[in-house]
Amino acid sequence: MTQEADILLYQIGQLLTMDGSEGPVKGQNMSKLDVLEDGAVAIKDGKIIAIGKTHDLKHFEAKEKIYCQGKLVTPGLVEPHTHLVFGGSREHEMALKQQGVPYLDILKQGGGILSTVQSTRETPEEELLEKARFHLNRMMSYGITTMEAKSGYGLDYETEMKQMRVAKQLQEEHKLDVVLTFLGAHAIPEDYKDAPDMFLNEMIAMLPDIKEKKLAEFVDIFCETGVFSVEQSREYLQKAKESGFEVKIHADEIDPLGGAEMAAEVGAISADHLVGTSDKGIQMLAENNVIATLLPGTSFYLGKEKHARARDMIEAGVSVALSTDFNPGSSVTENLQFIMNLAALNLKMTPEEIWHAVTVNAAHAIGRGDQAGTIAVGRVADIVIWDASNYLYIPYHYGVNHVNTVLKNGEKVFERGGWHG
């Protein structure tokens, strides 16, 4: 009996469905990958209506049939940690870093995060919107179909709200799905360097306005030496939860302060960075189902020899996700495929683990596990066709874009050589 579809993908070499129906994939289960060969996917009204072998779906009559030529097909990639909206750039700092100038000295010279804060304050909202849209388009060309965007380059009411309005507008108009996070507690502004608690209180005072205007669903804080302590971060995140927000945390990026342990205690959805996390912190992440979002691009870009202990985390039963940490200072890339390469080379993750980390687990890390990161009947058709015949190839071949075609909600939004719509 003939069935109708809008799009039929057929003769897929390897189809990765990445089942996340029972939550994020943990520990050793990340090494188990279901691969359907000679697969096919039928799409109607933007949603997946059938999955199977090519010969099993021959009864579908489709308006458009996409011959996949034995290529790899996966869910759209999910990007769970970006600092999308910012003014200016900091390429002039690279030479200083190469000369070994410490970050704190760069900061004293007017550089670092406070340089971006100043640029973001001075940049008109429309310019921030156009710049962020450019970066979003580039992310989509690399196969990302859902992503998170943080504020955090305002450090005052007016500019933080400006950043979040820009992200909110992109959420409403861009084809890529955007998840919003308030990171007002990203650094201590110069005016508050001797009164960080007063600054945090000002950020907390913003929460009702943010909630009312629906400008964020997550609240984040940078818990690190020289920024906010574990105690300050705990109190801040607890107040955010009381205000109706889910919480995330920049934890243990440099020093093992106990940010991972605190993330587990407050019920954070994810703890991010984790380069310095302790054994106890790793165990608590596993026991409390906190996703570890690892950012190997940051360690790479800053020339650090120390990396997050992905192997220990996976062996302890932690759900691991991966992200670019796209930002103008410490990880200047929109290319999540390159992060997959770094995860293999520097974090020693297997290809199977990496695919879980950039799809289903990344989706759960931003509260989209029921919508993104999986190819399943009834889900929206967020799908990437790759210029590769197998899933091993993408983490192996670095420095290029392997995307052939991106489907977002069943619509072609990018093909090798051009854009759609």
ChimeraX attribute file (.defattr): number of C-alpha atoms within 10 A of each C-alpha:
attribute: neighborCount
match mode: 1-to-1
recipient: residues
	/A:1	4
	/A:2	9
	/A:3	11
	/A:4	15
	/A:5	22
	/A:6	18
	/A:7	23
	/A:8	27
	/A:9	22
	/A:10	25
	/A:11	22
	/A:12	24
	/A:13	21
	/A:14	23
	/A:15	28
	/A:16	21
	/A:17	21
	/A:18	22
	/A:19	18
	/A:20	22
	/A:21	12
	/A:22	8
	/A:23	15
	/A:24	27
	/A:25	26
	/A:26	22
	/A:27	19
	/A:28	14
	/A:29	16
	/A:30	24
	/A:31	18
	/A:32	12
	/A:33	16
	/A:34	13
	/A:35	16
	/A:36	17
	/A:37	19
	/A:38	20
	/A:39	25
	/A:40	27
	/A:41	27
	/A:42	26
	/A:43	27
	/A:44	20
	/A:45	14
	/A:46	19
	/A:47	23
	/A:48	23
	/A:49	18
	/A:50	18
	/A:51	22
	/A:52	16
	/A:53	17
	/A:54	18
	/A:55	12
	/A:56	12
	/A:57	20
	/A:58	13
	/A:59	12
	/A:60	19
	/A:61	16
	/A:62	17
	/A:63	11
	/A:64	12
	/A:65	15
	/A:66	14
	/A:67	13
	/A:68	23
	/A:69	14
	/A:70	20
	/A:71	22
	/A:72	29
	/A:73	32
	/A:74	22
	/A:75	29
	/A:76	27
	/A:77	31
	/A:78	30
	/A:79	32
	/A:80	31
	/A:81	28
	/A:82	19
	/A:83	20
	/A:84	27
	/A:85	26
	/A:86	27
	/A:87	25
	/A:88	16
	/A:89	15
	/A:90	16
	/A:91	11
	/A:92	9
	/A:93	16
	/A:94	14
	/A:95	10
	/A:96	14
	/A:97	14
	/A:98	10
	/A:99	9
	/A:100	9
	/A:101	13
	/A:102	10
	/A:103	15
	/A:104	11
	/A:105	12
	/A:106	16
	/A:107	13
	/A:108	10
	/A:109	10
	/A:110	13
	/A:111	19
	/A:112	19
	/A:113	22
	/A:114	19
	/A:115	20
	/A:116	23
	/A:117	23
	/A:118	19
	/A:119	17
	/A:120	25
	/A:121	21
	/A:122	13
	/A:123	14
	/A:124	12
	/A:125	17
	/A:126	11
	/A:127	14
	/A:128	21
	/A:129	20
	/A:130	14
	/A:131	16
	/A:132	22
	/A:133	18
	/A:134	11
	/A:135	16
	/A:136	23
	/A:137	18
	/A:138	15
	/A:139	21
	/A:140	24
	/A:141	24
	/A:142	25
	/A:143	31
	/A:144	30
	/A:145	28
	/A:146	27
	/A:147	27
	/A:148	24
	/A:149	27
	/A:150	26
	/A:151	30
	/A:152	30
	/A:153	28
	/A:154	27
	/A:155	26
	/A:156	18
	/A:157	13
	/A:158	10
	/A:159	22
	/A:160	25
	/A:161	22
	/A:162	21
	/A:163	28
	/A:164	25
	/A:165	22
	/A:166	25
	/A:167	28
	/A:168	20
	/A:169	13
	/A:170	21
	/A:171	19
	/A:172	12
	/A:173	10
	/A:174	14
	/A:175	18
	/A:176	21
	/A:177	21
	/A:178	23
	/A:179	24
	/A:180	23
	/A:181	27
	/A:182	28
	/A:183	27
	/A:184	28
	/A:185	28
	/A:186	21
	/A:187	25
	/A:188	21
	/A:189	18
	/A:190	11
	/A:191	9
	/A:192	13
	/A:193	14
	/A:194	11
	/A:195	12
	/A:196	19
	/A:197	15
	/A:198	12
	/A:199	21
	/A:200	21
	/A:201	11
	/A:202	16
	/A:203	20
	/A:204	17
	/A:205	12
	/A:206	16
	/A:207	20
	/A:208	13
	/A:209	11
	/A:210	18
	/A:211	14
	/A:212	9
	/A:213	13
	/A:214	13
	/A:215	23
	/A:216	24
	/A:217	17
	/A:218	24
	/A:219	26
	/A:220	28
	/A:221	25
	/A:222	26
	/A:223	29
	/A:224	21
	/A:225	14
	/A:226	10
	/A:227	17
	/A:228	21
	/A:229	15
	/A:230	22
	/A:231	12
	/A:232	15
	/A:233	25
	/A:234	20
	/A:235	13
	/A:236	23
	/A:237	25
	/A:238	17
	/A:239	15
	/A:240	20
	/A:241	17
	/A:242	10
	/A:243	13
	/A:244	15
	/A:245	21
	/A:246	22
	/A:247	25
	/A:248	27
	/A:249	27
	/A:250	23
	/A:251	30
	/A:252	27
	/A:253	24
	/A:254	17
	/A:255	16
	/A:256	19
	/A:257	20
	/A:258	21
	/A:259	30
	/A:260	33
	/A:261	25
	/A:262	23
	/A:263	29
	/A:264	23
	/A:265	14
	/A:266	16
	/A:267	19
	/A:268	26
	/A:269	22
	/A:270	30
	/A:271	28
	/A:272	30
	/A:273	26
	/A:274	28
	/A:275	21
	/A:276	21
	/A:277	23
	/A:278	19
	/A:279	16
	/A:280	12
	/A:281	23
	/A:282	25
	/A:283	18
	/A:284	20
	/A:285	28
	/A:286	22
	/A:287	13
	/A:288	17
	/A:289	19
	/A:290	26
	/A:291	29
	/A:292	30
	/A:293	28
	/A:294	29
	/A:295	27
	/A:296	29
	/A:297	28
	/A:298	24
	/A:299	21
	/A:300	17
	/A:301	14
	/A:302	14
	/A:303	12
	/A:304	10
	/A:305	8
	/A:306	14
	/A:307	22
	/A:308	23
	/A:309	20
	/A:310	24
	/A:311	15
	/A:312	14
	/A:313	22
	/A:314	22
	/A:315	14
	/A:316	19
	/A:317	20
	/A:318	28
	/A:319	31
	/A:320	30
	/A:321	32
	/A:322	30
	/A:323	30
	/A:324	25
	/A:325	27
	/A:326	23
	/A:327	20
	/A:328	20
	/A:329	19
	/A:330	18
	/A:331	20
	/A:332	17
	/A:333	19
	/A:334	25
	/A:335	23
	/A:336	24
	/A:337	25
	/A:338	23
	/A:339	28
	/A:340	29
	/A:341	23
	/A:342	21
	/A:343	27
	/A:344	18
	/A:345	14
	/A:346	19
	/A:347	19
	/A:348	15
	/A:349	23
	/A:350	17
	/A:351	22
	/A:352	17
	/A:353	27
	/A:354	24
	/A:355	29
	/A:356	31
	/A:357	34
	/A:358	27
	/A:359	31
	/A:360	31
	/A:361	35
	/A:362	34
	/A:363	29
	/A:364	26
	/A:365	30
	/A:366	28
	/A:367	18
	/A:368	19
	/A:369	20
	/A:370	15
	/A:371	19
	/A:372	30
	/A:373	33
	/A:374	28
	/A:375	28
	/A:376	22
	/A:377	15
	/A:378	14
	/A:379	18
	/A:380	22
	/A:381	29
	/A:382	29
	/A:383	28
	/A:384	26
	/A:385	24
	/A:386	24
	/A:387	20
	/A:388	19
	/A:389	18
	/A:390	18
	/A:391	21
	/A:392	15
	/A:393	15
	/A:394	23
	/A:395	22
	/A:396	15
	/A:397	15
	/A:398	15
	/A:399	11
	/A:400	11
	/A:401	18
	/A:402	20
	/A:403	22
	/A:404	21
	/A:405	23
	/A:406	31
	/A:407	22
	/A:408	26
	/A:409	22
	/A:410	20
	/A:411	20
	/A:412	16
	/A:413	20
	/A:414	22
	/A:415	16
	/A:416	14
	/A:417	7
	/A:418	9
	/A:419	13
	/A:420	9
	/A:421	7
